[in-house]
């Protein structure tokens, strides 16, 4: 009887921990060779299992930003960025984005004669 209780307890622990270490899905926007706006709080978001903890750390800082995945499977947090510099890496749980630069990000649109 005691052995059966131990087996059930271990099975519950494995199932519960597996859901917390779930695979994270990021939008294509977040990838190697990306640029983040300098001196801002860069938003990061994605999807994972509800209740899982997400940790994001930039190699330019010793600080780690954490959040918990919402019930709908979405998560969002803001990572403070330094002055323009790089390359760095960003670690999101166990995944790492390489060659991340920090600088000015400009989006331009206009007419065909725009120079």
Backbone as a ProteinNet text record, in pm:
[ID]
protein_1_A
[PRIMARY]
XXXXXXXXXXXXXXXXXXXXXXXXXXXXXXXXXXXXXXXXXXXXXXXXXXXXXXXXXXXXXXXXXXXXXXXXXXXXXXXXXXXXXXXXXXXXXXXXXXXXXXXXXXXXXXXXXXX
[TERTIARY]
81.9	0	86.7	191.4	281	352.3	389.7	456	363.3	236.6	139.6	123.2	120.7	109.5	231.3	349.7	472.1	470	424.6	418.5	321.4	205.1	107.3	163.2	231.4	289.5	396.4	480.7	584.4	521.3	418.3	350.1	288.5	223.4	166.5	275	385.4	495.9	551	571.5	624.4	527	399.1	299.9	292.4	295	286	410.2	529.1	652	663.4	619.3	624.6	545.5	431.4	350.5	415.2	489.7	555.2	679.6	740.3	857.8	819.8	701.4	648.1	727.8	718.1	782.9	723.1	809	766.6	762.7	658.7	648.8	661.1	753.9	774.9	728.5	681.4	650.8	780.5	770	886.8	966.2	903.9	969.1	1091.4	1086.3	1196.7	1282.8	1404.1	1493.2	1637.6	1730.5	1870.2	1882.9	1985.4	2017.4	1911.7	1838.2	1737.3	1796.3	1724.9	1764.9	1654.8	1694.4	1600.7	1626	1520	1531.7	1613.7	1711.3	1796	1721.2	1768.2	1716.9	1564	1507.4	1361.7	1328	1201.3	1156.3	1098.9	1181.5	1142.9	1040.4	924	823.1	859.3	843.8	858.8	727.2	683.4	559.9	567.7	474.2	469.4	360.1	374.7	274.2	342.8	275.7	323.2	204.6	228	120.7	82.4	-46.8	-97.3	-32.4	7.7	67.7	218.2	278.3	423.6	493.4	613.4	691.7	783.5	787	873.4	979	1105.8	1214.3	1288.8	1316.8	1390	1507.7	1626.5	1747.4	1830.4	1868.4	1960.9	2102.5	2199	2337.1	2400.8	2337.2	2390.2	2360.2	2283.8	2242.7	2243.2	2256.3	2245.8	2102	2011.5	1871.1	1794.8	1702.9	1613.8	1471.1	1394.6	1254.6	1169.4	1067.7	984.7	837.4	761.2	615.8	556.9	427.5	354.2	261	250.7	164.4	18.1	-57.2	-200.2	-278.2	-404.2	-490.2	-509.1	-504.6	-524	-395.4	-285.7	-160.8	-68.4	-107.2	-24.4	55.9	170.8	251.1	313	343.5	407.1	486.9	601.8	682.2	767.7	832.3	916.6	1058	1155.1	1296.3	1368.2	1423.5	1496.2	1622.1	1646.8	1763.1	1860.7	1991.5	2092.8	2106.7	2211.7	2245	2286.1	2292.3	2326.6	2459.3	2456.6	2575.2	2539.7	2634.3	2610	2732.4	2728.5	2614.6	2597.1	2473	2435.2	2356.4	2313.3	2217	2106.7	1989.2	1873.8	1831.4	1820.1	1778.2	1634.3	1549.3	1409.2	1389.8	1379	1380.8	1503.1	1487.7	1602.6	1644.2	1570.5	1602.7	1688.2	1780.2	1867.5	1862	1845.5	1851.9	1991.6	2062.9	2201.7	2213	2325.9	2359.3	2249.5	2204.3	2101.9	2173.4	2137.6	2196.9	2099.3	2154.5	2073.9	2103	1999.9	2021.5	1891.2	1895.2	1776.7	1700.9	1572.9	1487.7	1391.7	1400	1315.8	1235.6	1110.8	1026.2	981.7	1013.5	980.1	889.5	798.9	717.7	687.4	665.8	639.6	628.2	657	644.5	768.8	761.2	872.6	993.5	975.1	1087.9	1152.1	1113.8	1168.6	1313.9	1403.7	1545.7	1604
-118.6	0	125.7	125.8	240.3	261.8	152.7	162.5	225.6	189.6	245.3	395.3	440.7	583.8	659.4	600.3	664.2	676	571.3	572.8	680.2	689.7	792.6	932.7	951.6	1081.9	1120.4	1026.9	1053.4	1084.1	1009.1	1033.5	1173.5	1214	1349.2	1456	1434.7	1530	1544.5	1432.5	1435.6	1506.3	1477.6	1542.5	1692.2	1731.5	1873.3	1949.2	1891.6	1959.9	1968.3	1868.6	1871.3	1985.6	2016.2	2126.3	2261	2272.6	2399.4	2422.7	2316.7	2329.4	2318.5	2361.8	2347.1	2427	2383.1	2451	2589.8	2687.1	2824.9	2849.4	2917.4	2957.5	3108.9	3156.1	3299.7	3340	3464	3511.3	3524	3521.1	3528.7	3657.5	3757.6	3885.6	3868.5	3772.2	3747.5	3635	3670.8	3571.6	3618.4	3535	3574.9	3697.4	3779.2	3896.1	4005.8	4016.9	4122.4	4246.2	4358.4	4484.3	4525.6	4563	4614.4	4763.3	4838.6	4982.5	5010	5100.3	5133.5	5211.5	5199	5271.8	5272.1	5154.2	5140.1	5012.2	4985.6	4857.8	4779.2	4693.5	4617.7	4510.7	4511.8	4409.7	4274.7	4170.2	4032.4	3962.4	3876.7	3802.1	3669.9	3582.8	3452.4	3366.8	3235	3139.6	3022.8	2968.4	2850.5	2794.7	2690	2631.7	2725.8	2738.2	2825.1	2789.4	2891.5	2870.9	2853.2	2834	2816.8	2949	2941.2	3062.1	3090	3214.7	3257.7	3350.7	3324.3	3412.1	3461.3	3590.7	3651.5	3728.4	3706.5	3773.9	3817.5	3944.7	3995.6	3986.3	3951.6	3934.7	4066.7	4179.6	4310.1	4341.6	4257.9	4286.8	4159.7	4176	4062.1	4036.5	4126.3	4114.9	4018.2	3945.9	3855.5	3904.8	3909.4	3950.5	3824.4	3814.8	3694	3729	3632.3	3642.8	3502.3	3494.4	3367.4	3371.1	3258.7	3249.6	3259.2	3343.6	3361.7	3233.8	3229.6	3112.5	3080.6	3184	3161.6	3119.7	3099.1	3052.1	3163.1	3288	3400.6	3456.6	3514.2	3583.1	3707.1	3805.1	3928.5	3986.4	4046	4116.1	4220.1	4306	4412.1	4397.7	4402	4386.2	4519.4	4579.2	4705.6	4688	4784.2	4777.3	4891	4869.4	4972.5	5068.8	5151	5237.3	5149.9	5210.1	5137.7	5063.4	4934.6	4849.9	4708.1	4620.2	4480	4419.9	4297.2	4205.1	4141.6	4105.2	4040.1	3913.8	3845.7	3737	3754.1	3702.8	3707	3563.1	3526.2	3391.4	3396.4	3314.3	3302.1	3157.6	3138.2	3005.2	2929	2829.3	2751.6	2787.5	2874.9	2916.1	3042	3053.7	3170.4	3233.6	3365.6	3444.1	3505.2	3482.3	3526	3651.3	3721.8	3839.2	3945.7	3974.5	4077.3	4211.5	4307.6	4441.2	4536	4638.3	4741.4	4872.4	4942.4	5067.4	5137.7	5220.9	5293.4	5208.5	5196.5	5121.4	5220.6	5232.1	5325.6	5248.1	5283	5224.4	5339.1	5328.4	5435.1	5381.2	5463.6	5430.8	5561.7	5553.8	5677.8	5654	5757.6	5751.3	5688.3	5656.6	5592.9	5684.9	5817.6	5909.6	5938.5	5865.9	5886.8	5840.2	5926.8	5889.7	5909.8
0	0	0	79.2	86.7	-46.8	-111.8	-242.1	-345.3	-343	-437.6	-416.5	-291.9	-263	-315.6	-298.1	-347.5	-499.5	-565.9	-712.5	-760.5	-696	-733.7	-710.7	-599.3	-567.8	-670.4	-706.8	-807.4	-942.3	-979.6	-1107.3	-1110.5	-1002.7	-995.4	-1005.3	-937.1	-940.8	-1082.4	-1150.6	-1287.9	-1381.5	-1370.8	-1456.7	-1430	-1304	-1268.5	-1314.5	-1290.7	-1330.2	-1480.9	-1551.1	-1697.1	-1755.2	-1695.3	-1747.5	-1718.8	-1609	-1577.7	-1663.1	-1712.9	-1797.9	-1944.8	-1978.3	-2112.9	-2214.6	-2337.8	-2449.2	-2468.3	-2487.3	-2511	-2661	-2706.7	-2847	-2853.1	-2937.5	-2956.7	-3095.5	-3113.6	-3248.5	-3329.1	-3461.2	-3549.4	-3528.6	-3472.6	-3444.7	-3354.9	-3263.3	-3171.4	-3226.1	-3270.1	-3330.4	-3316.6	-3357.7	-3363	-3453.8	-3429.4	-3513	-3507.8	-3399.6	-3390.3	-3323.1	-3334.2	-3271.4	-3174.6	-3052.9	-2953.3	-2934.8	-2910.5	-2888.5	-2762.5	-2775.1	-2660.2	-2552.6	-2431	-2314.7	-2307.3	-2317.7	-2311.5	-2235.3	-2224.1	-2170.1	-2286.6	-2344.9	-2463.7	-2426.8	-2492.2	-2461.9	-2524.3	-2448.6	-2496.8	-2468.2	-2560.1	-2539.6	-2614.3	-2582	-2646.4	-2585.5	-2605	-2559.6	-2490.1	-2389.9	-2316.9	-2238.8	-2162.7	-2081.8	-1968.4	-1944.4	-1837.3	-1704.4	-1630.7	-1499.6	-1499.9	-1616.6	-1623.8	-1593.2	-1537.7	-1510.1	-1628.3	-1672.5	-1782.1	-1723.9	-1755.1	-1712.6	-1835.7	-1839	-1950.4	-1892.2	-1951.2	-1904.2	-2023.3	-2024.6	-2125	-2071.8	-2157	-2110.3	-2068.6	-2096	-2056.1	-1909.8	-1842.1	-1704.7	-1621	-1490.9	-1399	-1357.1	-1395.3	-1355.6	-1445.2	-1385.4	-1457.5	-1438.2	-1547.6	-1541.6	-1548.4	-1461.9	-1455	-1467.7	-1518.7	-1522.2	-1521.3	-1502.6	-1506.2	-1626.7	-1697.2	-1815.2	-1772.5	-1844.8	-1816.4	-1847.4	-1803.3	-1825.3	-1972.9	-2058.9	-2202.7	-2274.2	-2199.4	-2258.1	-2305.6	-2287.2	-2331.8	-2214.8	-2247	-2146.5	-2209.2	-2125.4	-2170.5	-2054.2	-2085.7	-1986.2	-2055.8	-1977.5	-2033.8	-1979.9	-2072.9	-2039.4	-2058.5	-1951.6	-1965.3	-2051	-2140.6	-2229.8	-2199.2	-2226.8	-2201.1	-2319.6	-2316.2	-2429.7	-2547.7	-2665.9	-2788.7	-2772.5	-2799.2	-2789	-2832.4	-2823.5	-2857.1	-2921.5	-2962.5	-2957.7	-2819.4	-2792.6	-2668.2	-2700.3	-2595	-2612.2	-2509.3	-2542	-2452.6	-2427	-2300.7	-2264.2	-2214.4	-2276.5	-2237.5	-2192.7	-2061.9	-1999.6	-2048.8	-2131.8	-2178.7	-2320.8	-2388.2	-2524.9	-2522.4	-2619.8	-2626.2	-2764.3	-2767.1	-2890.5	-2896.8	-3007.7	-3021.6	-3107.5	-3092.4	-3173	-3166.2	-3046.1	-3024.6	-3007.2	-3089.8	-3083.5	-3014.6	-2950.1	-2885.3	-2957.9	-3002	-3074.6	-3104.8	-3207.8	-3252	-3352.7	-3334	-3425.9	-3490.1	-3622.3	-3696.9	-3799.7	-3814.9	-3918.7	-4007.7	-4135.7	-4230.4	-4340	-4381.6	-4498.4	-4568.5	-4695.7	-4768	-4916.3	-4991.1	-5136.2	-5197.1	-5324.6	-5393.2	-5405.4	-5393	-5403.1	-5267.3	-5165.3	-5031.4	-5027.6	-4981.2	-4976.9	-4840.6
[MASK]
+++++++++++++++++++++++++++++++++++++++++++++++++++++++++++++++++++++++++++++++++++++++++++++++++++++++++++++++++++

